[in-house]
Amino acid sequence: MVKEGEDGWTATEMKAMRSELAKDLVRLKKELQAAESEMDDLIKASGVGAGDDQADAGTKTFEREHEMSLVYNARDMVSQTERALERIDSKTYGRCEDCSSPIGKARLQVFPRATLCMACKQKEERR
């Protein structure tokens, strides 16, 4: 689905988009696995060093929270990519999940995981 004035998606373009998203998914899953492993290591290490002073404890807490943030972000990216692939397969790719309007080919080429048109995305960000 495209906006007025845009050329429609060709089968070749859609296949290329799907292929790119599938490659991204493999990469993102590896990143997620690495982030989760790092998080596990930090959790295991948090019990070590019972004699840590406040600065050491604060540093460990900061590192743990940073790793948690990376894990959450990686999970979100994996989820968004899987959702984009599902939308391609179900032929709903390019349709806004809020208002069903076209998202726009140009937007999807820049951000292929987009699920909202610009108007709905702006409304969401104002909330």
Secondary structure, 3 states (H helix, E strand, C coil): CCCCCCCCCCHHHHHHHHHHHHHHHHHHHHHHHHHHHHHHHHHHHHCCCCCCCHHHHHHHHHHHHHHHHHHHHHHHHHHHHHHHHHHHHCCCCCECCCCCCECCHHHHHHCCCCCCCHHHHHHHHHC
